[in-house]
Amino acid sequence: MNTIVVLEKPSNWKLNIPGVKIVKANDYVTDAAFSDIKKIKVLNLCRSYKYQTIGYYVSLIAAARGHYPIPSVKATQDLKQSLIIKRASHDLDIQIQKSLAQVQGENYELNIYFGRNASNSHNRLSNMIYNVFPLPFFKASFHKVKNRWQLDSISLITIKDIPENHINFAVQRIIDYVGRKSAKNHKDSATYKYDLAILRTEGEENSPSNKEAIDKFMKSADKNGVRVEIITSNDIAQLNRFDALFIRDTTAVNHYTYRFARRAESSGLVVIDDPISILRCTNKIYLTEVLQKNKIPTPPTVIISQNNIERVEKEIGFPCVLKTPDSSFSLGVFKYDTKQEFESALPKLFKKSALLLVQAFIPTDFDWRVCVLNDQPLFVCRYHMAKAHWQIYNHASKGTDDESGLADTLAVSDSPKKVIDVARKATGLIGHGLYGVDIKVIDGKPQVIEINDNPSIDAGIEDMVLGDKLYDAVIKEFIRWLDTLHGKNGKNEKK
């Protein structure tokens, strides 16, 4: 996504930012020609964002035009909210005390340029504050009260107020922000159509993609004219630099992955997985309701509260499988052989969720997994049960060869058509993203166990049939969506 920089007096801006157009604020807000430009980021570096100033109107009109202002009007108005600043001070307290532990005196000011400070001595704290207050340049002021530092205020730094020795650093931060880094291994910016962020936490225990798979996604993207950068949970304020976001951390609603998806979608990025898919797939209560309503076959299932647990014995029987609504990777999934075992476990589980899901226990040697991207099946896996266990994962055997069962991958054309068909019907109820549908075949009939957003794609397992074509398929789907938004020539298309 292209970026323009908006200033009151562009003639005062003597510094060059490659590939970025400098626009006068009055021209931007009054020239109707800017309304015709689609999908553009507006970096608003006006002297003030106060209500009804020209800087305020730049961000306001940019939003009305469907552009993406940086900062947004909401971000500028948060500067005046003492409650938001107080809450931020409380939430960031541990990092504030750690970062400023060696600072002498009662007051301290930290200049922050797109999440970093010029001395690089407080970048962790700077980035965390920037994630709360996504402003280009600002000053965080701290005050010590009873030997503890508190965030006291947030104030803007205008271009003219940047210290002379910070100028080069601030300009480089703008260059980095708009996605034109001069990394040695990167092609020239003109060769890339789009910028893709991959959200991935190094060392995450249940990551949906191993490092080798991430490397293959990056190679495919580079080959197809998409620049990739790996970002982490600390980089939510960086999203406006990109055209698309690919989440490769395990998703959940009350989690940074959902916040990233929401922020990215509201900023006009193409997102896999999008927030609606996360909401729908990560809650098994929702999935049960939508599958049953649309007559998608599932194992016998009941949703229980503390007032109707007797339904389990009447309608399911024992043994049964109990699932907490937001479980993943077989965590939060329990098998109970007797009524006594089942009922004794409920008080603790009901403290976490008002509703629980119970299914009939149906043992099989393996579960089918059909990966579907925008209604098209990509691959099919058979995930076999862990050794001497009833699930694919046996978390009691963590760290051993018996922790998970074997997996074999099939071409879509070699897989049962009825399994493929029910998977496509199921994902059609969720959206057009990337999904993994788990299916058991009972008496020759496929039954959907669950639908996963953000399904596993590991090198050496899920790519055994397609190889590099699997990664190309995902990257090309990003490109297809982005081309639809930007036109066939991509974000650099002339208007």
N, C-alpha and C positions, 0 to 999 in steps of 0.2 A: 504494500500500500504506500503510495507516494505521500510525501510530507511537504507542507509549505510552512515557512516561519513568518509570523505576522508581528510587525513592529509599528509603533507610531511614526518613527522617522527612519526608514531604511537607509537613508543617506548617512546616518550616524553609525551604521553597522559596517565596519571595515574588514571583517573577517570572512574568509571563504569557507563555505560548507559544501563540499562536492555533491552535486545532484539535487540540491535543495534550493527552491525558489524563495526569495525574500519578497514579501508583499506588505504594502502599506495598509495599516489597520482600517483607515477610512475607505480605501478602495475595496477591501474585502467585504465590509459590511454594507456598502452601497452599490457595488457593481453587480448587476444581475447575472453577469457571465459566470461568476463563481458558483451560482446556484446550479448551473448545468453540469458542474464537475461532480462525478460520482466517486464514492469511496476514497476519501482523502483525509489524512491526518492534518490537523491544524495546530501547530506548535505556537501557542500564544505567549509571546514574550513582551507583552505590553508592560508599562511601568506600574499599572495598578489594575486590580480586578474588583475594586469596590463597586457597589451597586450603582448601575447606570453610567459608569465610566466606559470609555471606548473598549478597554480590556474586558470588561464584563460583557459587553455586547458582542465582542468577537466570539467568545465561548458560547454565548446564548444562541447566536445566529448560526454558528457552526452546527450545533446540535439540531436546530430546526431544519437545516439543509440536509441532514443525514450524514454530515461530516463527523469527524471524531476529534473534538477539541481536547487539547492538552495544555492546561488542566481543564477539567469540566467545571461547570458552574457550581455543582455540588461540592467539589473539592475546594474551590475558593471560598465558599460560604462556610465550610467547616472550620476555616481559620478563626472565625468569630465565635465559635461554640466552645466556651470554657469547659462544658461538661465533656465534650469529645476529647479535648486535650487532657483533662483530668483522667478520663478512662484510659486513654493511651498511656499516660504515665504509669497508671496502675498495672496495665497489661504488660508493659515493657520493663517493669521494675527490675527484674533480675538482670537483664542486659544493661540497663542504665547504671546500676550499681557496679557491675563488672567493668564496664567500659570506662567509667569515670573515677574508678577507685583511687587512681594516682593523681588526680587533678587537685591542685591546691586552691584554696579560697572558697568563697561562698557562691560564686556565680560562674557560669561557663556558657559560651556560645559556640555552636557548631554549624558551620556553613555546609549545606548539603546540596550537591549538584546531581540530579537524577539518581539519588540513592547512594552517593559516595561523597567523601570529603577529600579535599585536596592533599592532606597529609597522609591519607590512607591509614590513619591510626585508629579511626572509629567507624570503619566501613560496615561492620556488622550492625551496629546501632543505627547508623545512618540509613541503611537499607530497610531496617525494620520500621523506622519512623516514616520513611518514604512510602512504604506499603500502606500506611494509615493515611498519610497526607500526600497523595500523588501529584506533587507540584514540581515544576522543572527545577527552580532554584529557590531555596528558602533557608531561613535561619532558625534553628532550634535552640531556645534559651532554657537553661537549667538553673535551679536554685537549690541550695542545700538547706534542708530543714531537719533539725535534730540528727545531724550526721548522716542523713540520707538524701540523695539527689532526687529531685522531682523535675519533670518536664513542666516548665512554667508557661511558655508561649511558643507559637509558630508565627513567623513573619516572613513576608516575601523578600527576596533579593532581586532587585531590578538589574538590568544589564549595566547601567551606569554605576551601580553600587558594588559590582564585583571587584574585589581587590586586584590590583595590577598583577600580583604574582599568582592569581588564580585564573587569569583570563584563558591561558592556553589549556588548562585543565578543563574549564567549563566548556570551551568550544569542542574539545575532544569528547566530552560527555554527550554533547548534542550529536556529534557525528556517530558515536556509538549507539545512541538512542534511536536514531532513524535507520539503523541497520546497515551502515556502510563502513564496517570495520576493515582495517587493512591487514587482516591476518595473512601470514605468509602462505598458507595453504589454500586460501580462498581465491576463486576466480575474480576477475573484475566484476563490479556490481552490475554492469550492463548485461552480463551473461545470465543473470538470475531473473526469473519472472516474479518469484515470490519469496517471502521469508517465513519459515516454519519454525515454531518453538516446540520442542519435545519436553514435556514435563516428566522428569524422572529423578528419583532419589537414589543415589548410589548406595548399594548395600541393603535396599529394602528387602525384607525377608520374603515377602510374597509378591515380588514384582511380576507384572504380566509379561515382561520381555526381558530376556537375559542380555548381557552386554553385547554378545555377538549379534543378536537380532537388532539391537539399537544401531550398531555399526552398519548393518546391512540396510536399515531404513535410511541412514545418512548417506550411504553410497548411492542408493537409488535416487534419493532426492537430488543429490549433486548432479547425477547423470541426466536427470530430467529438468534441470534448470531451477531447482528450488534450494535456497540456502537454508541450512539448519543450524540451530543453536540449542544446546541442552540447557534447560532452566530447572531451578529447584523450587521448593515451597517458599523460599524467601524472595522470589522474583515476581510476585503478582503485579507489582506496579510497572514492570517492564513489558507487559503484554501489548501495549499500544504500538510497540516497535514492529510487531509481526502481522502477517496476514492470516496465519492459521495456527492452531494449537492442537497438538496430538498428545493426549494424556496417557502416559505409560507408567503411572503409579496406580495402585489399587484404589478404586473410587469408593466414596461413601458420601452421604448427604451432609452430616455434621462433620465436615472435613475440609481441608484446604483444597482438595481436588474439585469439589463442587463449587467452592468460591472462585477458583480459577476458571472453571467452565462458565459460570455466570458472568464474571468480569469480561472474559474473552468474547462471549456472545454479544454482550451489550456494547462492546467496542467494535463490532462488525467483523470479527474473525470467524473463519470457518473452524468448527471445533469438533473433534472426535475424542471423547464422547461428549455430546451436548448435554446441558443440564437437565433437560426433560428426560433424556434416556437414563441419566444417572438416577433421577428421582424414581422413575418407573422400575428400573431393573434392580436397584439395590434394596427394594422393599418387597419381600416375598408376599406380604399381605396384598399389596396392589396387584402383583403378578397373578396371584391365585384368583382374585376377583375378575380381572380382565380376561384371563384364559377361560374360566368357567362361563362367564357371560357370553363369550364368543364361541363356546362349544369346542374349544381346543382340548383334545383328550389329555387328562392328567391322572396320576394315581389318586385313589380316594383320599380326599383332603378335607379337613375342617379347620376353621379359624376359631380359636377359643379365647375367652376372657375368664376372669375369676368366677363368673356367674354361670358358665355353661360347660364346665370340664367334663360333665357326665356324657357329653356327646362323643367323646373319644372312645369310651368303652362300647357304646351303642353302635357307632357308625364305622369305627376304624378297627378296634380290637388291639390285642397285643401279640407280638411286639409291634411297636410303632416308632416312627421317627419324628422328633420334635425339632423345629427350626425357629431360631430367633429371626425376626424380620430382616435384619441387616447383615446376616452372616455371609461369609465368602471363604473360598478355599477350604470348605468343610469345617471351618471354625463356627461355633454356635449351632452345630447340628449334632443331635444326641439320639441314641437309640435306647429305648427302654423295653425290657422284656416283660415286665409285670406292671400291673396297676399300682402296686405299692411304690416301686421305683419311680414311676412316672409322677405320682402325686407328691412324693417327698421332694422332688426337684423343682416343683412349680413355684413355691414362695420366692425363692431367689431369682428365678427367671422373670416373674411378674414385676419385680422391682425395677427391671430394666425396660420392660415394654408392657403396655396395657393389653396387647394382643399377641398371641403366639400361634404358630401354624403347626399342625400335626398331620402327617401323612402315613398311609399304610406302608409297612416295611415290605419292600419287594426286592429280594436278593437277585442280583444278576452278576455275571462274570465281568461285564464292562458296561460303561455308559457311552452312548454316542454323543459326540460333540460336533455340531454343524456350525461353521463360522460363516456368517452372512454379512455382506457389506452392501448397503443400499439395495436390498432385496435380492442380491446375487450371491449364491453360495460360492465361497472361495476354496474351502477344503473341508474334509470330514476326518475326524479322529475317533479312534476307539480308546477310551481311557479305562484301563483295566484296574480292578480293585487292588489295593495294597495287599501284600502277602498276609494271609491269615486275618484279614480285616474286611469289614463290610463297606468301607468307603475307598475312594480313590487315594485320599491322603490319610495316613495314620499318624496323627500328631504325637501319639505316645511313643513312637519310634523315631522321633526327630533326630536327625544327624546320622541315621543309619541307612543302609541300602533298602530297608523295608519301609521307609517313610512314605513312599508313593509307589503306585503300581506302574506297570509298563504302559507305553502308549504306541500305537501304530497309526499312521496317517494314510488315508486313501484319497484317490482322485475322486472328484465329485461324480464323474461318469461311472465309477466302479462302486458307488455307494447305493444303498436301497433308495429307490425313488420315493417311497412312502415316507421315509425318514426326512429326506430333503424337503418334500412338500409340506410336511407339518411344521418344519423349522421355518420355512418362508412365511407360512400363514401366521405363525406366532410372532415373528419379528415385525410383520406388517402392522401389528397392533401397537408397536412401540415407537417406531420412527424409521429413519433412513440411515442410521449410523452403522457402527461396527459391533456385531453381537455374536455371542457364542451360545447356542441353544443346546442344553443337555437333555437327552432323550433316552428312555428305557423302552425296549421293545418287549411287550408282555403278550404272550399268546399270539404273536405275529402282528400285534398292533402297537405302533409307536405312541408313547405317552410323554408329554413334556414335563420334565422335572423343574427346570427353571430357565430363565433367559438372563444371560450375563452381558452387561455392557463391558467394554474394555477387556475382551477375552484374551487369554494367553496366546502369545505368538513368540515362541522360543526357537532360536536357531537350533537345528538338530532334531526337532520334534515336529512342530506344525508345518515346517517348510520342507519336509522330506519329499513331498511330491512336486510341488511347484518350484522349489528352490528360490532363486532371486526374483522370479516372476510374482511371488507372493508379496514381496515388499514393493515391487513396482505397482502392483494392483492398488495397494493402499495409497501410495504417493500419487498415482495418477487420478485417484478419486478426489484427493485434495485439489489437484490441479483442475479437474473438471468443475468442481464447485466454484473455485476461485475464478476460472475463466467465465463462468456464468455471471459472476458478480462484476467482473472487471472488463469483460469483452474478450474476444478470442486472442488478442495480442497481450493479455495480461495487464498488470497494474501500470505498465509503462506505455500503454496505448495512448496515442495523442487524442486530445479532445477537440 
